[in-house]
Amino acid sequence: MDGASRDIFVISDLHIGDGGVRDNFETGEKTPQLRAFLDHVGSEGGELFILGDLFELWQMNLSLLLVKRRALLDQLATLRLTYVPGNHDVDLAHFIGTDFLHHPFFARMRAPFVRELGGKRFRFCHGHETDPFNAGDDPGFGRMLAIFAGIFEDENGSPLLRSGESVEDVLEQFGDSMLTIWRRAQATLNRRGAKGEVRPSSALTPAQSPDRLGEHVVGVRAELELGAHDVTVLGHTHKAGRIGDWYFNSGSWAGPLNSFLRISPDGHVRYLEWKDGRAVEREMPVVIPDAEPGRAPRAPENPVAAAISAARTLFPKPTRPERSRWILIAQGALAIAVGAGVLTISVGQGSSAGWRLLVSAFAVYALLDGSLSLFAASRASREPPVRRLLSLVRGVASLLLGLVVLRRGHVVEVFVILVGIWAFLSGALRVAASVVLKGMVESRWLLVVGTGSMLASLVLLSLPASAALLKFALAGYLCYYGAGELLAGIFGLRLPRRASFRPSA
């Protein structure tokens, strides 16, 4: 059977990962369904077009992903296939036409192309090519948001939240709401709205920001009006369907549906879904009613409310005290002990030997404090993921501080700067913990501790480089900080244990 007599099966936007906790495709148990679909394409004697975002390279390591998906690549290579990279797998685009990747699947990669079917010229592409903020190779805001989502998914242990929603969807809602607020603030400050001004939300893809769907369609229509083709077949937006007889979108396999298009040699386009091991034909959805390419969905009425809702979904209010109470008490006791020791050194010794002992004692404190924070993070598998993230950041910062102080801290000016920066960072993390863990065991006390630590950092940084004065200031700060952590661990609010936080599987 030659190519002219074959039906063309079109899929896009699978976003396949390496099988880890960031892999939404694997979480949805899509691999067996995809392999069955590929068998179906082969049995039908069809030709498969994959129009971009086959792989999720915005969140995954390229080489690990390809190694983990070798069996799938082998199966794909047995089909009559064409693969056009999209924006999420654009890292592969420059391999087109080269011999860098020797697996036969990659010999099927090509740039967007046109094929004549039924007397019409069909252009097959991913759809990001006409999007000025996603057409290039450089990472934009959308890619950075996806990277952050991957980090959150690692901490969460799953791409799904306890609510059942995906981390990426909720983060996209939050990011788009915040950028809408930013855009409106800019418009308020600059009523003239200079033409050509780059809007932050335009760095998101239409899949990440549905309000950009209209802009996407305008770009596709403008490309079509150049006259090089008559019909555009694409993906990118995750929204399957048609606009008139010139726009056909294959949708996505990243969500609940496994949608695809089937195009006959005479140019007739059908919409189907792969469900329960078979192809089910559906009525073709209409992407934008009345075929109005410039008409975009309305923006959210209240982006602030949308952002708050997304934040609450990402960081649900815990319903039990954290198990790291004893870690917090140990950190408080350690700070008080070192603070008292510093005060003893300050009163009893004024020599350079006393100064070196003070610096060494503080370095040891920072190393122990950081180790306790990392231990707390490792033992907090059932805690909210943001709690673990805050502990990890604090632990790493403290360990780095201790190591730097041991090496460079004997110079008074350097020591002041290091301690001041650490006090501000540590205080900010405690404030963040108190806000995120509102209603938890130590939240009220940590707000006081964190705020006081940030103020103390400003005092330390403003002091003259005097070893004698710094000794007393540091002693007072450590005693205050340690007392606050002790109060947080011992007398904080205790909540009933009847509900436990369980990360979604």
N, C-alpha and C positions, 0 to 999 in steps of 0.2 A: 504494500500500500504506500503510495507516494504522499508527500506532504499536502498536495492540492486536494486530496480526497479524505483527509483526516479531520476529525473534530478536534478543536483546540479547547483544552481545559485550562482555566486561568485561576490561579490562587495568588494571594499576597498577604503580607503582614502576619506571618506566623510567629515571629519574634522568638525563635527557638534558642534556648540557652544551654548551659552545660550540665543540667540536671540538678544543680544545687538549689539553695533556698531562694535565690533570686529568680529562678526559672519559672515564670508563670505558665509557660507551655507545659512543662512537666507536672506542675501542680494540678493542672486541669486534666492530667492523664490523657494528653492528646497524642502521644507518640503512637500507640497502637491504632488509633483512629486514622492518623495520617498514613501509616504504612498500609492499612487496608484500602484507603483511598488511592494510593499509588498503585496498588495491585489492580484496582478497578480501572484506572486510566490505562494501564498496560493491557488488560483484558479487552478493553473497548478499542484497542488499536489507536488510542488518541495521542495527541501531542500536548505536552504540559508546558505552560508558560508560568514561571514564578516571577511575579512583578514586584520584587523588592521586599526588604525587611524579612527575609527568610530567617536571618540570624539576628539575635539581640546583642550587637557588639557595643552598644552604649553602656552596657552594664557588665559584660563578660570579657574574660581573657580569650583572645582569638584562638591561640593555639590549643588551649585546654578544651574550648568548645568543640573545635574540629576533631580533636582526638576522641572526645566522648561521643560524638555523633558520627563516627566512622561508618557504622552499620547503615545509618540512614543515607549517608552520602553514597555508599555502595549501591543501595537500592535506587536512588535517584539516577545514578549514572547508567542504569540499565534502560531507562526510558528515553524516548525522543523528547528532548527537553531544551528549553531556553530559559536562562536565569538572568534577570536584569537587577542589579543591586539597587537598594533604596537608600534612604538617609541613615537608617539604623545599622546597615551593613555596608556603608559607603567605604569603609576601610579596605574592602576587597576590590573596589572599582578600578584602581590603578593596576591590578593584576590582569585585567582584560587584555588579551592578545600577547601575554608574556608566558614564559615557561617557569615562573617561580613556583606555582602550585601544580604539582604533577598529578594529583588525583584527577581522573577523567571528568568528574563532575564539573570542575572549574574550567574545563575547556569549553563548556556550554555557556559561560558568562558572556554577555555582550551589553553594549549601551542600548538605550531606547531605539526602537526600529519601527519601520512601517511595512505592513504586508497587505496586499490587495485581496479582499474577500468579497465575492458577489458584486464586483464592480465598484466597491468602495475601498478607500485607503484607510486601513486601521493602524493607528499608532499605538504601540504597546510600551508603556513606561511605568515607573513607580508612582509618579505624581508630585514628587517634591521638586522636580526639575524646574518648574515655573514658579516656585516659591522662593523669593529672593533671600529669605532668612534661613532656608534649609537646603538650598541648592548646592552650597559649597562644601568643602571638606572640613572646614574649621568648626570645632565644637561651639555651639551656641547655648543660649539659656536652656533650651529644651533638653539638650544633651546633659548639661550640668544638673538639671533637675532629675533626670533619669539616674545619674550617678548617685545623687543623694538618696534617691529611692532605694537603690541597691544597698547602700550602707544601712538604711533603716530596715530593709528586709533581712539583712544579716543579723541585726540585733533582735528583730522580731522572731527570727527562726522560720519565717514563712513569707511568701509574697502576699498573703492574706491577713487581714486584721481580725481581731476577735469578733468584730461586727459582721464578718464575711466579705467585706469590701476589699478590693486590692489596694495595696499601699500606693501604687503608682496613680491610680484613679483619684484617691483622696489628696495626694500631694499635688497632683495637677490642678485639682479644684482650688486648693489653697494658694498655689503659685499664681494661677490665673486671677484669683480674687485680689491678691496683693498687688499684682501688676496693673489691674484695673484701677485700684485705689491710687497707685502711683501716677497712672495716666491722667486720671481726673484731677489730681493735685497739680500736675504740670499744666493742665488746661486752665485751672483756676489762676495759677501764677502768670500764665502767658495767654491771655484771651485771644491773641491774634492767631495762635495755632499755626506756627510756621509750616509751610508746605515742605514735604520731604522729610519731616522729623520722624525719626525712627521710634516707633512705639515699642516699649518693652515686650508687650504680649505678642508682638509679631514674631518674636524669636521662638515661640512655641509652635508645634505642628498643629494642623487642624484636628488631629486625633487628641492632642493634649488640651486644646482650647477649641471646643465646638463653635465658638463665636467667630472663628476664622474660616469656617467652611465656605462662606460666601466669597471671601477673598481668594480662596483656593480655586473656586469655580471660575471666577473672573480671569485668573491667570491661565487656566486651561482653555477657556474660550478664546482669549487673546492669541494663544499659540495656534489654535485651530484656524483662526481667521487669517493667518499668514498664508494659507492655501496649500501647505505641503501635505495635508491629510484631511480626511473627512470625518473620522470617528476617533475618539480617544478612549482607550481601555487602560485602566490604572487601578491603584489601591490608595495607600497613604493615609486616608482619612478614617479608615476602619468602618466606614458607613457605606454598605453595599447598596447598589441601585443604579438608576439611570436618570438622565435629564434629556428629555426628548429622544432623538435617535442619534445623538452625537457624543454622549457621555455615558460610559458604563464603568461602574466601580465594583471590583470583586470582593470588597469587604475585608474580613479578617478571620483568622483562626485563633486570635489571642483572647477572644471573649467567649461567651457561651455558645455562639454559633460557629459552625465550620462551613462558611459560605464559599461558593465558587461560581464561575461562569462557564458555560459551554457554548462555544461558537462553531456553527456548522460552516462547511466550505462556501455556502452561499451567503454568509454574513449574518445569519440569524443568531441573535444572542439570547440565551436562556439563563435564568438564575436558579441555582440549586443549593441545597445544603446537604452535607454528609452527616447522617444521623443513624445510629444503631446499625452501622455496617452497610448502609446502602445510600444511594443518591436519591434525594427527595426534591422534586421540582416544586418551586414556589412562584407565586406571582412576583414579578419584578418590582421591588420597592421604588418609590419616587424620592430622589435625594432632596430636591428642592421643588415645592409645588409650583405649578404654572411655568416651569422651565425658565425661571428668572435667575440667570447666573449671578447677578449683582446683589441678590437679596440674601442677607445674612441673618441668622437667628438673633433675636434681641439679647442684649447683654443682661446679666443678672441685675435685678432691681437694686439689690443691696449687697455689694461685694464684701462689706465688713461682716455682715451676718454669715455669708457663705464661707469666709475665711475662718470665722470663729467655729462654725459647724465642722469644717474640715479639721481644725486643730483639736476639737473635742473627740473626733473620731480617731485621730492618730494617737492622742494621749488621753485615753479614757480615765476617769477618776478611779483610782484604786480603791478597793473596799476592805482592805485589811492592812495592819501595820507591816512595815518592811521587816525582813528577817535580819537585816544588817545592823540592828540596834547596838549590838555589842561591838561591832567595828567602829561605830560612831563614838561610843563611850571610850574605846581604847584610843582613838585619835584625840579626843578631848583630854584624856589623862596624860597622853604623851606630850601634847602642847603645853599643858600646865607644868609638867615636870621640867621640860626644857626651859620654859619661861622662868620658873623659880631658879633653875640652875644659872641662867643668864643673869638674873638679878643678883645672885650670890657672887658670881664672877665680877659683876659691875661694881659691887660694894667692896669686895675683898681684894680685887686685883686691878691694877691700873697699868700693868706692864704690857709689853708687846706679847709676852707669853700668854697673858690672860686674854688678849684679843684673839690670838690664834686658837686658843681653847674654845672661845665663844663661836668662832666661825666653824670649827670642826663639829661642835655640838649641834649647831643649826643644820649643817649639812647632813649629819646622821639623822636628825629629826625629819628632814625633808625626804630622805631615802626610806625611812620607816613609814612615814605617813603615806608616801606613794605606794609602797608595798601593800599597806592595809587597804588602800582604795582599790588596787588591782585585785586583791583577794576578795573584797566585797563584790566587785563586778563579776568575778568568776563564780561566786556562790549565789548569784542573784538570777539564776536561770528562770525563776518563776515571777520575777519582778517585771514591771513595765520596761520595755526596751530602752526608753529614754533615760531611765534611772541607771541602767547599766552603762549607757553611753557617757553620762555625766561622771560616773565613777572612773571609767577608763581614762577620760580626758584629764581628770584631776590626778589620777595615779601617774600617768605618763609625765605630766607637767612637773609633779613633785620630784619624780626620779631624775628628770633632766636637771632640775634646779639643784638637787643635792650633788650631782656629779660636777656641774659647772662650779658650784661654790667651793667644793674640795680643790678644784684646780685653779680657780681664779679669784676666789672670794676674799683672800687675805688683803686685797687692796680695798680700802674703805669705800672709795667712790664706786667701785664695781659692786661691792657687797650691797650698798644702799639701793642701787638700781635693780639688782637681781631680786632682793627681798621685796622691794616695792612693787615690781611687776607681778611677782608670784602672789603677793597679798591681794592685789586687784583681781587677778584671774581666779584665785581660789574663792574670793568673796563673790564674784560674779557667778561662779558655778553653784555656790550655795544658794544664792538668790534664785537662780534658775530652778534648782531642785525644790525650793520652797514653793515656787509658783506651779511647777508641773505636778508636785505631790501635795497640792492643797488638800487639807483634811487628813493628811497622813501623820505619822507619829511625830516627826520632827519639824514639820513645815513652819510653824509659827516661830520657833526658836531659830531655825536656820535663816529665816528672813532677817532677823536681828543680827545674827552672826555675820551673814554675808554683807549686809549694808555697812556694818561697823568695820569689816575687813577692807572694804573698798575705800572707805574714808581714811582708815589707818594707812593705806598704801599712799594716798595723796600726802598725808603728813610726813611719812617716811621719805618720800621723794623730794619733799620741799625742805627737809632739814639740811643744815650745812654738813659737810663731810667731816663730822667729828666722831671719833671712835667712842669717846666717853658718853656723849649724848645719845649716840645710836644704841649703846648697850641698854640704857634705861627704856628707850622707846621700844626696842625689840622685846624686852622682857615684859613690858606692859601689854604689848600687842598679843604675844603668845598666851599670856595668862587670860586675857579677855577672850581670845578666840577659843582656847581650850575649855573655858568655863561655859561658853555658849554651846559647844558641842556636847559637853557633859549634860547640860540641862536638856538639850534636844533629845539625847538618848534615854535619859532617865525619866524626865517629867513630861515628855511630849504626849499628845493626845493618843489614847489607845482606842482602837476601833475593834468591833467584833470580828471574829475569824470566819464567819459563816460563808463568805464568798471569796474565792481565790481567783487571782489573775492567772489565766492559762493562755499562752500564746496559741494562735490557731495553727493547726497542723497543715 
